[in-house]
Amino acid sequence: MKLVDLSLPIDDAAYEVHKVAIDRTSHQAGIRKLNWVMMQRTLLGKIRFLLGKRIIPAEYFHDGEFLSLEMVTAAVHCGTHVDYTYHYGTTSEGKPSQYINDLPLDRCYAPAVVLDFTGKKAGEIITAADTAAAFKRIAYTVKAGDIVLFRTGRDSLYGSKDYFFNYPGIDISTIDFLLDKGVTLFGTDTMGIDLPYPFMMKKFLSTKDPSVLWPSHFYGRTRSFSHIERLAHLDTVPVSGFYLSCFPVKISKVGAAWCRAVAFLNE
C-alpha cells in the first residue's frame, strides 16, 4: 500500500489572509524557558530561583539542549482543513448546526474519486452539469459515501497572493447533485468553494443581490454537508480506486479544523 499526502501545511512564510504566527523556541532557548517558567511557579520557588538555587544548568542536558516548543496562532481555515455545519451558520436543515467534532468519523475515511476541472478559469463555476460530465469522462458511477475531490490545479499557486484570487467556485447545483447521490463530504484543491472574493464583490456591488455572497457555504444552512478545502497534489493519485483519510483535529466548539489528508493506494 502506498500513502500519498494531499495536504498543504500551516506555514507562517506563506501569504495568508488571516495572520499565521509560529513562535519557535529552540532547544537551547528551551533551557532558559524551562528555568524561567517551570522552576519558579510558587513563591518559594521564585525565591530559590532568584537565589540561583532552583535552576537546572545547561550542562545537565545532553548536548546542552532541552525540548523544542512551538506556539501556533492560526485560523482553523489555514492549511488543509474540513468545514462542517457550524461554520455555515447556527442552524442547518432547521436544526442546531454541529461542530467539527460532531462530524461522523466514517465520513472521513472512504472511497474517493478525483474529477478534473483544470480547464476552469478563475471566476467560473463548476455546475452540476459539469460534474455529471466529469464523472462520465472517467466512466465512474458515484456511490453514497464516496468522497468527491475537485482538481483545479490551483494548489500550485499556494504561498502566493494569486492562490486566493485565481480559482473557480463550486455551484449550489453541484452540491445538490452530490447530496442527491449520497455524497456528504467533498473536497477541492482551492482556497474555498465559493468564488474568489474579488469576483464575488464585483457581482454584489453591481447587483446588490445578497444571494451572490458565499452562496455555497451558506447553502449548508439549507442542506447539511461537509467539505475539505486546500487539498494538494490531486494530480499524483488515480481518478478512483483509492481511499481518502481526512480526520479533522479535535478542537472544541469550532466549525472547522485542520486535517492531514492522505490517499491510501493499493499498489
KADA-V742600 format. One record per residue. N is the residue number from 1. RES is the residue in one small letter. OMEGA is omega as a letter, one per 40 degrees, with the letter a starting at -180 (none if undefined). Layout:
BEGIN
<<N,RES,OMEGA> <N,RES,OMEGA>>
END
This chain:
BEGIN
<<1,m,i> <2,k,i> <3,l,a> <4,v,i> <5,d,i> <6,l,a> <7,s,i> <8,l,a> <9,p,i> <10,i,a> <11,d,a> <12,d,i> <13,a,a> <14,a,i> <15,y,i> <16,e,i> <17,v,i> <18,h,a> <19,k,i> <20,v,i> <21,a,i> <22,i,i> <23,d,a> <24,r,i> <25,t,a> <26,s,i> <27,h,i> <28,q,i> <29,a,i> <30,g,i> <31,i,i> <32,r,a> <33,k,i> <34,l,a> <35,n,a> <36,w,a> <37,v,a> <38,m,a> <39,m,a> <40,q,a> <41,r,i> <42,t,i> <43,l,i> <44,l,i> <45,g,i> <46,k,a> <47,i,a> <48,r,i> <49,f,a> <50,l,i> <51,l,i> <52,g,a> <53,k,a> <54,r,a> <55,i,i> <56,i,a> <57,p,a> <58,a,a> <59,e,i> <60,y,a> <61,f,a> <62,h,a> <63,d,i> <64,g,a> <65,e,i> <66,f,i> <67,l,i> <68,s,i> <69,l,i> <70,e,i> <71,m,a> <72,v,i> <73,t,a> <74,a,i> <75,a,i> <76,v,i> <77,h,i> <78,c,a> <79,g,i> <80,t,a> <81,h,i> <82,v,i> <83,d,i> <84,y,a> <85,t,i> <86,y,i> <87,h,a> <88,y,a> <89,g,a> <90,t,i> <91,t,i> <92,s,a> <93,e,i> <94,g,i> <95,k,i> <96,p,i> <97,s,a> <98,q,i> <99,y,a> <100,i,i> <101,n,i> <102,d,a> <103,l,i> <104,p,a> <105,l,a> <106,d,i> <107,r,a> <108,c,i> <109,y,a> <110,a,i> <111,p,a> <112,a,i> <113,v,a> <114,v,i> <115,l,a> <116,d,i> <117,f,a> <118,t,i> <119,g,i> <120,k,a> <121,k,i> <122,a,i> <123,g,i> <124,e,i> <125,i,i> <126,i,a> <127,t,i> <128,a,i> <129,a,i> <130,d,a> <131,t,i> <132,a,i> <133,a,i> <134,a,i> <135,f,a> <136,k,a> <137,r,a> <138,i,i> <139,a,a> <140,y,i> <141,t,a> <142,v,a> <143,k,i> <144,a,i> <145,g,i> <146,d,i> <147,i,a> <148,v,a> <149,l,a> <150,f,a> <151,r,i> <152,t,a> <153,g,a> <154,r,i> <155,d,i> <156,s,a> <157,l,a> <158,y,a> <159,g,a> <160,s,i> <161,k,a> <162,d,i> <163,y,a> <164,f,a> <165,f,a> <166,n,i> <167,y,i> <168,p,i> <169,g,i> <170,i,a> <171,d,i> <172,i,i> <173,s,i> <174,t,i> <175,i,i> <176,d,i> <177,f,a> <178,l,a> <179,l,i> <180,d,i> <181,k,a> <182,g,i> <183,v,a> <184,t,i> <185,l,i> <186,f,a> <187,g,a> <188,t,i> <189,d,i> <190,t,a> <191,m,a> <192,g,a> <193,i,i> <194,d,i> <195,l,i> <196,p,a> <197,y,a> <198,p,i> <199,f,a> <200,m,a> <201,m,i> <202,k,a> <203,k,a> <204,f,a> <205,l,i> <206,s,a> <207,t,a> <208,k,a> <209,d,a> <210,p,a> <211,s,i> <212,v,a> <213,l,i> <214,w,a> <215,p,a> <216,s,i> <217,h,a> <218,f,i> <219,y,i> <220,g,i> <221,r,a> <222,t,i> <223,r,a> <224,s,i> <225,f,i> <226,s,i> <227,h,i> <228,i,i> <229,e,i> <230,r,i> <231,l,a> <232,a,i> <233,h,i> <234,l,i> <235,d,a> <236,t,i> <237,v,i> <238,p,a> <239,v,i> <240,s,i> <241,g,i> <242,f,i> <243,y,i> <244,l,i> <245,s,a> <246,c,a> <247,f,i> <248,p,i> <249,v,a> <250,k,i> <251,i,a> <252,s,i> <253,k,i> <254,v,a> <255,g,a> <256,a,i> <257,a,i> <258,w,i> <259,c,i> <260,r,a> <261,a,a> <262,v,i> <263,a,i> <264,f,a> <265,l,i> <266,n,i> <267,e,none>>
END
